[in-house]
Amino acid sequence: MPYGAEWRKQRKIYQSILNINAVTSLQPIQAAKATLTLQQLMQAPEKYYDSIRRYSTAVILSSVFGIRGPEFDHPNIQRLYHVQDQFTAIMETGAAPPVDVFPLLKLLPTFLAPWRKWALSIRAHQRQLYFELIQIVKNRMSNGISRNCFMDVLLEEHQRTKNGLDDEHIAYIGGVLMEGGSDTTASTLLSFLLAMVKYPRVLCKAQEEVDRICGSDKSPTFKDVEQMAYIKHCITEVYDVYGNYAFSKGTAFLANTWAIHHDPEYYDAPEEFRPERYESNEFGYREKSKAFDGVRKTYGFGAGRRICPGQHLAENSLIINISKLVWAFNITPGIDPVSGAQLSKEQVSDSIETAWTNGVLTAPKPFPVTLSVRSKKHQETIHRENEEAHQVFQEYED
């Protein structure tokens, strides 16, 4: 959407429902789901990929629509991932011709433009999912049931002020919030797991910090993570998005974030996972590099007036999950699926060419990792807190 009155109107809506108080009120959901994820990883560590993806989607469904997806194969979760995967696929370079650059391509008949049929199919599935989810919220509210979620807030505001939004706008606001916050969070958490496999020194240092603050009698809380400077540096390093580029007015672009954040002019050994770079410099710059006007510590959420409005919600999910994962598990290289041999960290690839998916949003491909609970005491704590976490989600059961 080009910048203008309509863009400003929608941006204002996103900012109003994603204000800091609303985001903070959702911390109990994020913490409880992170605890449930620990239990799932402890019981079936080989299913880590699905468990991590399920976390991000389940939290988003609860936060946006007040709905819980109990299992990874729940229809709501599977349909969301199908829509996301298809949308990501059609956005890949070469999947469809650059019709915005060559508008004449829009005039081709459908039999010469197979991408059009694909795009229309994606939109139909997308629209159906969004409208069904928003209808669930409307039906619930008509029965006098209110839940702490963004769409309840938006619909209540719409009824009270008649803010000019039609059903299409409301449904797509919910859909954008949902899609924008699910795959991105999962990708970052999976990236962190891969980094810990490759950099055991970092994991050891992070565990020392978590142990000093929490011990083994309880897993980290949001109050605890306020004291975890090294964990925060780890998260910034996972984003690993740096640099600054200028574009002429009206330019439409997709930033190559991998290239931006691997700029050796600003960062020592940018290919290494090194959270310590932020201990000596706020921006992680090498000694002789200087910050320029408008620089950000991370560009993982964009910058300027189009910066992600859900940044604080995502950051909360990342820090509570990463701190709990570090607290609960030893994260080591897994077993070779072919030979059955134990792999070394050097044998687990983190190459951008081979270990990551292609597309607009990249994520690690499934990789061999072993998650082992750190002690019997940690195991007992996870079981106890798991029971407590289930109570938080009782509100979201239909």
N, C-alpha and C positions, 0 to 999 in steps of 0.2 A: 504494500500500500504506500503510495507517495505521501510525502509530508504535506499536511494541509489541515483543514478544519475537521474532517472526519477522523484523520489520524490522531489529532489532539484530543478529540472527544473520546475515542476508544482508549487512548493512553491514560486519560484521566480516570476512566472506569477501572482499568487494571490497577492503577496506583491506589485507588480508594479501597478496593477489596483486598489488596496485598499490603496494607499498611502494617507497621511494625507490631501494633497491638494484636491484630488478627493473626499474624504469623506466629507471634509468641504464644498465643492461645492454643496453637496446634502442636506445640512441643510435646505434650503428653502422648499424642498419637504417634509422633515420630519416634519417641523413646520406647514406647511399648512395642511398636512394630520392629524396631531394631533388636529388642530383647527376644521377640518371637523368632526373628531370623537367626539369632545365635543358637536357639534350640534346634531349629531345622538344620543348620549347618553341623551341629554336634551329632545329630541323628543320621544325617545323610550327607556327609561332606562332599561326596562325589557329585551331588546335585547343586554345587555352589553357584553355577551360572544361572540356573533357573531361580534359585532362592534370592540371589541379589536382584535379578530383574523383577521378581515378584514384589520385593520390598518396595522399590520405587513406585511401581504401578499401584500397589495396594494403598500406600500412603496418599498418592495423588487422588485416587478414587474417593477415599475418605475425606480428604481436605477440600476437594472441589465439589463433589456431589453428595457427600455424606453416606457413601455406599462402601461396603466392605466386600472385597473379593477373597473368599476364604482360601482358595487353592490356586496354584499357578495355572491349572487347566480350567479355572472358572471361566464361563463364557465371556463375561465382561473384560477380563484380562486378555483372553485369547483374541477377541475381536479388536481390542485396542492395538495389540501388537501386529495383527494382520494389516490394519489400516496404516500404522506407522511404517511397517516394512515396505508396503507398496508405495507409499508416498516418498520414502527415502530412495527407493529404487528408481522411480521416475525422475527424481531430481539429479541422479548421477550423470556425470558428463557422458554424452553420447546416447543416453537412453531416449532422448527426444531432441529434435533439431531446435536451434535457437530462434524460436518464432518471434520473440521480442526484438531480436536483432534484424530479422528478415520477415516483416509482417506479411509479405505476400504468401508465405507458407500457410497462413491461416485460411487462405482461400482454396487450398487443395481439397478435393472431395475426400470423404472419409476412407474410401478404399485405398487411397494413396497416402493416407495419414493415420496409420494404425495407432500412433501415440495418442490421438484424440480419443479414440474409443477407450483406451487404457485410462486416460485421465478422467474421463466421464465416469467410468466404473469406480475409480478410487473416490471421486467426489460423492457418488451415490452411497457407497458404503460408509464413508466418513459422516455424511449428513444423517444417515439413518441412525448410526450409533449416537451421535451428539443429541439428536432429538429424543431418542429413547431414554437417554440418561437424564436429560432435563425434565422429561415428563415424569420420571420416577420422583424427582424432587418436588414437582408441582403436586402430584398426587399425595405425597407425604404431607406437604404443607396444608393441603385442603382438608386433611384429616386431623389438623391441629398438632402435628408432630414437627418440632423444630430441632435442627441439628447444627452443630458448630462446623459449618462449611461455607465456602465462598459463594456458592450458588444460592443458598438460603439468604445470605446477606444481599446479593444482587437482586433477587426476586422480591424481597421485602422492600428494598429501596425503590424498585420499579413500581410496585403497587402503591407506594406512598407518594412518590414524586412524579410518576408518569414521565420518566426521563427520555422518552422518545425512542426507546429500543423496541424493535419488533422481535418476534420469536426467533427469526433467523440470526439476528445479532446476538441474542442471549445464548442460544445454543452454541454458536461458534466461539463466543467468549469462554464458555465452559470447556469446549473442545480444545481451544488453543492453550488454556491453562493446563489441561490434562496432558496433552501431547508434549508440551514444552517442558514438563517437569518429570517425565517418567524415564525415557531412554537416556536422557542426558545424565541423570543421577546414577543410573545403573552403570553407564559407561565409565564414569569417574571412579566408582567403587571397584569395578573390575580392574581398572587401571592401577588402582592402589594395591590390590592383591598381587597383581603381576609384578609391581615394583618391589613388594616385600619378598617375593620369591628371588628376585635378582639382587636385592640389596639387604641381606640379613643384618648387616651392621646397623642400618637405619631402624629395622624392626626392633632390634635389641635396645637401642637407645630410646625408642618410643615406649617400649614396655617398661623400662626403668622409670620413665616419667609417670606413666599410668599407675604403676605399682606404688610409687611414692605417695600418690594422692589418694588412691582408692583401696589399696590392699587387695585381698582376695575375697573379702566378705560381701562386697557389692560391686556391680559393674558401674562404669562412669555414668553420671547424670549431667544434665545441662549446666548445673551449678559447678560440677567438677571440671568440666572442659574449659571453663573460663580461666583456669590456672594452667592449662596445658599448652604452653608456648610452642614446644617442639611438634606436637601433633598438628597445630595450626600451620606451622611451616611445612609439614609433610603435605597437607592439603593444598597449600599454595603451589608446591612443587608438582603435585599431581595435575593441577590445571595446566601448568607449564606453557602458558600462553603469554608471549611478551611482544614488545616492539610497537611501532607506530608507522602507519602509512597514510598518505594523503590521496584523496580521490576528487576528481572534478565534480562540480555540482550536477546532480541528476544521474550520476553513475550508479548502476545496479551491480553489486558485487557479492561474492562469497569469499570470505577471508580464508586463506590457507594458514590456519593457526599453527599447524605443525612447523611450517617454515618460519613463521614469525618468532615462535618461542625457541627456536634452535639457532639463534643468531649469535655466533661466537664473538662478534664485536662488543657485545654487552655482557655476555655470560661465560664464565669459565666452565669448560667441559659441559656444555648444555645437553649432551647426550647422556650424562650421568644423573641418576636420581640423588640429589644432594640438598636436603632441606637446610643444611647449615649455611647455605649461601644467604639466607634471609636473616641470619643472626648478626652478620656484620654489615648488612646493607638492607634497608627497608624493601627495596625493589629487587634484591638478589643480584645486583650488578657487580661486575668484576671491579677491582680496585680503582682502575683509571677511568672507568665509565661514569658519566654524570647524567643525572635525571634531567629530562627536558620538560617543558611546560605541558601540563595535562596528562603526564604519565600516570599509569595505574599499576598497582602491584601485579594484578592479573587481568587479562582480557578474556578470561573464560566465559564471562557473561556479556561480552561486548563492551561498548563505551558510548559516551555521548547520549543524545536524547533517545536513542534506540536501545540503550542498555536493558538487559533482561529485568523486568519488573518483579520477577519471582526469585531474584538472587538470594535474598535472606532466607526464604523457605528452603531453597536448595542447599545453602551453606549449613543450615541447621541439620538437615538430613545427613549430610556428609560428615560433619564433625561428630555427631552422636554415633553413627555407624562405625566410622573408622576408629574412634576411641574404644568402642566395645569390642570390635574385632581384634585390635591390638591387645586388649586386656584378656580376652578369652582364649586366643589360639596362638600356637606356634605355626607359622606359615612357611612351609618349606617346599622344595621341588617335589613333584609327584613321580608317578611310575610311568615308564614308557608303555603306551597302550599296545604296542606291537610285541616288544621283547619281554615286557614285564620287569625290566631292569630299573633300579633306582636311578633317577636322573640327577645330575649336578646342576647348579644354577647356571653354569655356562651352556648347558645343553637345552635350557628353556629359552626359546627365542622371544625377544622383545623388539625385533626389527620392524620398522614401519612398513617395509615391503612385504613381509611374510606373516607377521603375527597380528595384524590388524585388519579389520574389515574395510572395504572401500565405501565411498559415499560421502554425503554431506556431513553426517555425523559418524565418526569412526569409533570403534570399540575393540578391545582385545578379542580375538577369536578364542574359543575355549582352549585352555592351556593346562598342562599337568601340574597340579598343586595338591599338597597334603595339608589339611587343616586338622590339627590335633589339639585337644583341650589341654591347657597348661598344667592342670593339677586336679586332683579329686575335689578339692575345695572349690575350685572354679566351676566344676561340673555341678556340684550341689547348689551353688549360688545361681547358676543359670536355670536349674530346675525350679528353684523357689521363685525367682523373679519372673519366670515364664507364666506361672500361675497368676501372679499379680497383674501381668501385662494383659492377660485375656480379659480381665475385668474392664479395662479401658475400652475395649472394642464392643462390649455388650450394647452400648448405645447405638452402634452402627449395624446391628443385626436386624434384618427384616423378617 
